[in-house]
Amino acid sequence: MAETGTKAESTRDVEKTEEDEEDATDPIKQSIGDFGKWQLFTCIALATCKIPVAWHQLGIVFLAPNINFTCIETVGNLGEVYKPIFSTLAIEDDPRCFKDGKECIKWEYDNSTFSSTIISEWDLVCKKKELADVAQTIYMLGVLAGSVLFGMAADKWGRKLPLMATVVLQIVSGIATAYIEDYVLFLVLRFLDAAATGGEMVVSFVICMELLSKKWRALVSVLYHVPFFIGHCLLPVISYFIRDWRSYQLAISIPPVILLGYWWVVPESPRWLLAKNKKDDALKILRTAAKVNKLPQPEMEILELEGKKDEPVANGTIIDLFRTPNLRKRSICILFNWITSGFCFFGLAQYMSKLGGNIFWNVAISGMMEVPGSIFCIYFMEKHGRRITLRVANVVGGAACLCILAVPEDADPIITVVLAALGVVGMSVSFPTIYLYTGELFPTVVRNVGVGTASMCARIGSTIAPFIASLVRHRRGRFRFKHSKYSNG
């Protein structure tokens, strides 16, 4: 492991030298500088979209919270004794699913905390309980699909148009979700909303990175995640004041209308324009940026640097990630870590809503601890490197989950909440760290496919997270043990 780490550090040193050399001939940097007011404003504007992204990705916590219910009507099958035809754990373990030996078909829900949820709206309890988890799984599949499809569209038609398409789709599908009456249609709209969210994350991040020199990309890529954590903090505040799920859905879907302002604020990526040989359009954007940054106006000649640099580069494939023993070992380790990062972060984030006590405080504590975690991530990576930071983050997250096992059933719920929140902090440090580390571990030829495959693995982890989180209702402790075991793996 030490040898792998040493090679990784050596690889990063080589990549840093290459980046310094590339910056010296980078027409974007030569035109608008390293990082000025124009880049700062544009990056902040782009990162703002991560706030509604958090609302939609984690919104299921308040759309489908744990609520109490009682059976008020059973099957009228001549008093036939209920037999567990379904193997669903909820029916076998939950006495609320049957009454007097007969299966329950109608329930009364406790509306003391929430006046309406999708659980009470479509009776997603007992044998239909898993459908609530399916909603989040379908959402995460939509995020994966949107990341791929809008990523391809951004390469073909430019960054700005696909970004605007994701904003419009997110607004329309989000608002429409609040008015539908059918659960299947709810799932369809959630999938479309997720696709928009996935595309929005990918395209906005790409634009942000393409406006910067390589020197600033590492720092900004970490800070880019902070608005997501802020959105996580705001989510329980919104839900606290809006207890009806339809109004809540509108509350998280209408504010992104502000993002339509991207059409006037966010430019097309000058790097994409140069790659497509649209130098006049690129020069116009760069001159605007240079003016804001108070730099001399660039001339067309400087853009010729891009043309002189262009050389045929071999494109790697997923197979290339496993072609050599060393690269194969790196790929397996890093991809597995991506799976567990997505799995643990979203699993723990949803687990917070399953704990006892005040659901609003539970989620708020989790979100509030993520922001300092991301700041700590920047400092620790600069001081100790990516590998040590990733190890510490996983150990902290895993240890916190293991400690939950030792908490007695009758203990104050705040103890479990704090430990679970600490686990989320570990994952909030792990995510930006592993993102940077992945780009540095893979050679240039397979870097894009490596990062893309890794991101897909994170979506796989987040897709199965809802079902793991739900196990807490049936098998105390097993859920937490699995998370901690995988985190430290």
C-alpha positions in Angstrom: 0.0 0.0 0.0 2.9 2.3 0.8 4.4 1.6 -2.6 1.1 2.4 -4.3 0.9 5.6 -2.3 4.5 6.6 -3.3 3.8 5.9 -6.9 0.6 8.0 -6.7 2.5 10.9 -5.2 5.2 10.6 -7.9 2.5 10.5 -10.5 1.0 13.7 -9.0 4.4 15.4 -9.1 4.8 14.5 -12.8 1.3 15.7 -13.5 2.0 19.0 -11.7 5.0 19.6 -13.9 2.9 18.9 -17.0 0.3 21.2 -15.7 2.8 24.0 -15.2 4.1 23.6 -18.7 0.6 23.5 -20.1 -0.4 26.7 -18.2 2.5 28.5 -19.8 1.1 28.0 -23.3 -2.6 28.1 -22.3 -4.4 30.7 -24.4 -7.2 31.0 -21.8 -4.8 31.8 -19.1 -2.7 34.1 -21.3 -5.9 36.0 -22.2 -7.8 36.4 -18.9 -5.2 35.4 -16.2 -5.2 32.7 -13.5 -8.2 33.7 -11.5 -9.8 37.1 -11.5 -13.2 38.7 -10.8 -14.7 37.3 -13.9 -13.8 33.7 -13.1 -14.9 34.2 -9.5 -18.3 35.6 -10.4 -19.0 32.9 -13.0 -17.8 30.1 -10.8 -20.0 31.3 -7.9 -23.0 31.6 -10.3 -22.4 28.0 -11.6 -21.9 26.6 -8.1 -25.2 28.1 -7.0 -27.1 25.4 -8.9 -25.8 22.9 -6.4 -28.2 24.2 -3.8 -31.4 23.0 -5.6 -29.5 19.9 -6.6 -29.2 19.1 -2.9 -32.8 19.8 -2.4 -33.9 17.4 -5.1 -31.4 14.7 -4.4 -32.1 14.6 -0.7 -35.7 15.7 -0.8 -37.0 12.2 -0.4 -36.0 12.5 3.3 -39.1 14.8 3.8 -41.2 13.5 1.0 -41.2 10.0 2.5 -40.3 10.3 6.2 -41.1 7.7 8.8 -44.7 8.3 10.0 -46.8 6.3 12.4 -50.0 4.6 11.1 -52.7 2.4 12.4 -54.8 -0.2 10.7 -58.5 0.8 10.3 -59.7 -1.8 7.7 -58.7 -5.4 6.9 -59.5 -7.8 4.1 -63.0 -9.1 4.3 -62.3 -12.6 3.4 -64.7 -14.4 5.8 -62.3 -14.0 8.7 -59.5 -16.0 7.0 -56.4 -15.9 9.1 -53.7 -13.8 7.5 -50.8 -15.8 6.0 -47.6 -14.0 5.1 -47.8 -14.7 1.3 -45.4 -11.8 0.8 -41.9 -12.2 1.9 -41.6 -8.5 2.6 -39.9 -7.9 5.9 -42.3 -5.0 6.6 -45.3 -7.4 6.7 -43.6 -10.0 8.7 -42.1 -7.7 11.3 -44.6 -4.8 11.5 -47.8 -5.6 13.5 -49.5 -2.6 12.0 -49.7 -4.5 8.7 -52.4 -6.8 10.0 -55.1 -6.9 12.6 -56.9 -9.8 14.2 -54.9 -12.2 12.0 -56.0 -10.5 8.8 -54.1 -8.4 6.3 -54.7 -4.7 6.6 -55.8 -2.8 3.5 -56.5 0.7 4.8 -54.6 2.8 7.4 -54.9 6.1 9.3 -51.8 8.2 9.4 -50.4 10.3 12.2 -50.3 13.9 10.8 -48.9 15.6 13.9 -45.5 16.2 12.2 -46.4 16.2 8.5 -49.9 16.9 7.2 -49.2 15.0 4.0 -46.4 12.8 2.6 -46.1 10.5 -0.4 -46.4 7.6 2.1 -49.9 8.7 3.2 -50.8 9.8 -0.3 -50.3 6.4 -1.9 -50.3 4.1 1.1 -46.7 3.2 0.7 -46.6 1.0 3.8 -46.5 -2.8 4.5 -46.3 -4.7 1.3 -46.0 -1.5 -0.7 -43.4 0.0 1.6 -40.4 -0.8 -0.7 -42.0 1.4 -3.4 -40.8 4.5 -1.3 -37.3 3.2 -1.6 -37.8 2.5 -5.3 -38.6 6.2 -5.8 -35.1 7.2 -4.6 -33.4 4.4 -6.5 -35.1 5.5 -9.7 -34.0 9.0 -8.9 -30.4 8.0 -8.7 -30.7 6.0 -11.9 -32.0 9.2 -13.5 -29.0 11.1 -12.2 -26.7 8.6 -13.8 -28.6 8.8 -17.1 -28.6 12.6 -17.1 -24.9 12.7 -16.3 -24.1 10.6 -19.4 -26.7 12.0 -21.8 -26.2 15.7 -21.0 -22.4 15.2 -20.8 -22.5 13.8 -24.4 -24.7 16.7 -25.5 -22.3 19.2 -23.9 -19.4 17.7 -26.0 -21.5 17.9 -29.2 -23.5 21.1 -29.0 -21.5 23.2 -26.4 -21.8 23.6 -22.7 -24.4 26.4 -22.4 -27.4 25.0 -24.3 -27.4 21.6 -22.4 -27.0 23.5 -19.2 -30.0 25.7 -19.9 -31.9 22.5 -21.0 -31.2 20.9 -17.6 -32.4 24.0 -15.7 -35.7 24.1 -17.7 -36.2 20.4 -17.3 -35.6 20.6 -13.6 -38.1 23.4 -13.1 -40.8 21.8 -15.3 -40.5 18.3 -14.0 -40.2 19.5 -10.4 -43.3 21.7 -10.5 -45.3 19.1 -12.4 -44.5 16.5 -9.7 -46.4 18.5 -7.2 -49.6 18.2 -9.1 -49.8 14.6 -10.3 -52.2 12.0 -8.7 -50.6 8.7 -9.9 -47.6 7.2 -8.3 -46.2 5.7 -11.5 -46.3 9.2 -13.1 -44.6 10.5 -9.9 -41.7 8.1 -10.5 -41.5 9.1 -14.2 -41.3 12.8 -13.3 -38.8 12.1 -10.6 -36.6 10.3 -13.1 -36.7 13.3 -15.5 -36.0 15.7 -12.6 -33.0 13.5 -11.7 -31.8 13.4 -15.2 -31.8 17.2 -15.2 -30.0 17.3 -11.9 -27.3 14.9 -13.1 -26.8 16.9 -16.2 -26.8 20.2 -14.4 -24.0 19.0 -12.0 -21.8 17.7 -14.8 -22.2 20.5 -17.3 -21.9 23.3 -14.7 -18.8 21.7 -13.3 -17.2 21.3 -16.7 -17.8 25.0 -17.6 -16.3 26.0 -14.2 -13.2 23.9 -14.7 -12.7 25.1 -18.3 -12.6 28.7 -17.2 -9.7 28.1 -14.9 -6.0 27.4 -15.2 -4.9 24.1 -13.8 -3.4 25.8 -10.8 -6.8 26.7 -9.4 -8.9 23.7 -10.4 -8.1 21.5 -7.4 -9.2 24.2 -4.9 -12.2 25.3 -6.8 -13.4 21.8 -7.4 -13.6 21.3 -3.6 -15.3 24.6 -2.9 -17.7 23.8 -5.7 -19.3 21.2 -3.4 -20.0 23.7 -0.6 -23.3 25.0 -2.0 -24.5 21.4 -2.0 -23.9 21.2 1.8 -25.6 24.6 2.2 -28.6 23.2 0.4 -28.6 20.2 2.7 -28.7 22.6 5.7 -31.6 24.6 4.2 -33.7 21.5 3.4 -35.0 20.9 7.0 -35.7 24.6 7.3 -38.0 24.5 4.3 -39.6 21.3 5.4 -40.2 22.7 9.0 -42.3 25.5 7.7 -44.0 23.5 4.9 -45.4 20.2 6.1 -47.5 19.2 3.0 -45.5 17.3 0.5 -47.0 19.0 -2.6 -46.3 22.5 -1.2 -42.8 21.3 -0.2 -42.2 20.0 -3.7 -43.1 23.4 -5.1 -40.9 25.1 -2.6 -37.8 23.3 -3.8 -38.8 23.5 -7.5 -39.7 27.1 -8.0 -36.5 28.8 -6.7 -34.4 27.3 -9.5 -36.3 29.6 -11.9 -33.6 32.1 -10.9 -31.1 29.9 -12.7 -32.7 30.8 -16.0 -30.5 33.9 -15.6 -27.6 31.7 -16.7 -28.5 32.6 -20.2 -27.3 36.1 -19.7 -24.7 35.4 -17.0 -22.9 32.2 -17.9 -20.8 32.3 -21.2 -20.2 29.4 -23.5 -16.9 27.6 -22.7 -14.2 29.4 -24.6 -12.2 26.1 -24.5 -15.0 24.3 -26.3 -15.3 27.1 -28.8 -11.6 26.9 -29.5 -11.8 23.1 -29.8 -14.5 23.6 -32.4 -12.4 26.2 -34.2 -14.9 29.0 -33.4 -12.2 31.5 -32.5 -14.2 34.6 -33.2 -16.8 33.7 -30.6 -14.1 32.6 -28.2 -12.2 35.9 -28.6 -15.4 37.9 -27.9 -15.9 36.1 -24.6 -12.2 36.4 -23.6 -12.2 40.1 -24.3 -15.2 40.6 -22.0 -13.4 38.5 -19.3 -10.2 40.4 -19.7 -12.0 43.7 -19.4 -13.6 42.6 -16.1 -10.3 41.4 -14.9 -8.6 44.7 -15.9 -6.2 43.0 -18.3 -5.1 43.9 -21.8 -7.4 42.9 -24.5 -6.3 39.6 -26.1 -5.7 39.4 -29.9 -6.5 36.6 -32.2 -2.8 35.7 -32.4 -2.8 34.4 -28.9 -5.5 31.9 -29.7 -3.3 30.3 -32.3 -1.5 28.7 -29.4 -4.4 26.3 -29.0 -4.1 25.3 -32.6 -0.3 24.7 -32.3 -0.8 22.5 -29.2 -3.4 20.2 -30.8 -1.9 16.8 -31.5 -3.7 13.5 -31.9 -4.2 11.9 -28.5 -5.1 8.2 -28.1 -8.5 7.7 -26.4 -8.5 5.1 -23.6 -11.3 2.7 -22.9 -12.6 1.1 -19.7 -10.6 -2.0 -20.6 -7.4 0.0 -20.5 -8.1 0.7 -16.8 -7.4 -2.9 -16.1 -4.7 -3.6 -18.7 -1.6 -3.5 -16.5 -1.2 -5.0 -12.9 -0.5 -1.7 -11.3 -3.2 0.2 -13.1 -5.6 -2.7 -12.4 -4.9 -2.5 -8.7 -5.4 1.3 -8.7 -8.6 1.0 -10.7 -10.2 -1.7 -8.4 -9.3 0.3 -5.2 -10.5 3.7 -6.5 -13.7 2.4 -8.1 -14.6 0.5 -5.0 -14.0 3.6 -3.0 -16.3 5.6 -5.2 -19.1 3.0 -4.8 -18.8 3.1 -1.0 -18.6 6.9 -1.0 -21.9 7.2 -2.8 -23.4 4.3 -0.9 -22.4 5.6 2.5 -23.1 9.3 2.0 -26.6 8.9 0.6 -27.3 5.9 2.9 -26.3 7.9 6.0 -28.1 11.0 4.8 -31.3 9.1 4.5 -30.6 7.1 7.7 -30.7 10.4 9.6 -34.5 10.6 9.0 -35.0 7.1 10.4 -33.6 7.9 13.8 -35.7 8.8 16.8 -36.1 12.4 18.0 -36.7 15.5 15.9 -36.3 14.7 12.2 -35.6 18.4 11.4 -32.8 18.7 13.8 -31.4 15.3 12.8 -31.0 16.4 9.2 -29.9 20.0 10.1 -27.1 18.7 12.3 -26.0 16.4 9.5 -25.9 19.2 7.0 -24.3 21.7 9.3 -21.4 19.4 10.0 -20.6 18.9 6.2 -19.6 22.5 5.6 -16.7 22.6 8.0 -15.8 19.1 6.8 -15.2 20.5 3.3 -13.1 23.3 4.6 -11.1 20.8 6.6 -10.7 18.8 3.5 -8.9 21.6 1.7 -6.4 22.2 4.5 -5.7 18.5 5.1 -5.2 17.7 1.5 -2.7 20.5 1.1 -0.8 19.5 4.3 -0.9 15.7 4.1 -1.9 14.9 0.6 -4.9 13.1 -1.0 -4.1 9.5 0.2 -3.8 10.3 3.9 -6.9 12.6 3.7 -8.9 9.8 2.1 -7.8 7.3 4.7 -8.7 9.6 7.6 -12.1 10.4 6.1 -13.0 6.8 5.6 -11.7 5.8 9.1 -13.7 8.6 10.7 -16.9 7.7 8.8 -16.5 4.0 9.5 -15.6 4.4 13.2 -18.6 6.7 13.7 -20.9 4.0 12.3 -19.3 1.3 14.4 -19.7 3.4 17.5 -23.5 3.6 16.8 -23.5 -0.2 17.5 -22.5 0.4 21.1 -25.2 2.9 21.8 -27.9 1.3 24.0 -31.5 1.2 22.8 -32.7 3.5 25.6 -29.9 6.0 25.2 -30.6 9.7 24.2 -31.2 9.7 20.4 -28.9 12.7 20.1 -25.9 10.4 20.6 -26.8 8.3 17.6 -27.6 11.5 15.6 -24.2 13.0 16.3 -22.4 9.8 15.4 -24.4 9.4 12.2 -23.7 13.0 11.4 -20.0 12.4 12.0 -20.2 9.5 9.5 -21.7 11.9 6.9 -18.8 14.4 7.6 -16.3 11.6 6.8 -18.1 11.0 3.5 -18.3 14.7 2.7 -14.5 14.9 3.0 -14.1 11.6 1.1 -16.1 12.7 -1.9 -14.1 15.8 -3.1 -10.8 14.1 -2.1 -11.4 11.0 -4.1 -12.6 13.1 -7.0 -9.2 14.9 -7.2 -7.2 11.8 -6.3 -8.9 9.8 -9.2 -7.8 12.4 -11.7 -4.2 12.3 -10.4 -3.9 8.5 -10.2 -4.9 7.8 -13.8 -2.5 8.5 -16.6 -3.5 11.2 -19.1 -4.6 8.7 -21.8 -7.2 7.1 -19.5 -8.0 10.0 -17.2 -11.3 11.0 -18.7 -12.6 7.4 -18.9 -11.3 6.8 -15.4 -13.1 9.7 -13.8 -16.2 9.0 -15.8 -16.3 5.3 -14.8 -15.6 6.3 -11.2 -18.5 8.8 -11.2 -20.7 6.0 -12.5 -19.7 3.8 -9.7 -20.7 6.4 -7.2 -24.2 6.4 -8.8 -24.3 2.6 -8.4 -23.6 3.1 -4.7 -26.2 5.8 -4.3 -28.8 3.7 -6.1 -28.7 0.9 -3.6 -28.3 3.2 -0.6 -32.1 3.6 0.0 -32.7 -0.1 0.5 -29.7 -0.3 2.9 -31.0 2.7 4.9 -34.4 1.0 5.2 -32.9 -2.1 6.8 -32.7 -0.1 10.1 -36.4 -0.7 10.5 -35.9 -4.4 10.5 -32.4 -5.4 11.6 -30.9 -3.0 14.1 -27.2 -2.6 13.6 -26.7 -4.6 10.5 -27.1 -1.5 8.3 -24.5 0.4 10.3 -22.0 -2.5 10.3 -22.2 -2.8 6.5 -21.5 0.9 6.0 -18.6 1.0 8.4 -17.1 -2.2 6.9 -17.2 -0.9 3.4 -16.0 2.6 4.4 -12.8 1.2 5.8 -12.3 -1.3 3.0 
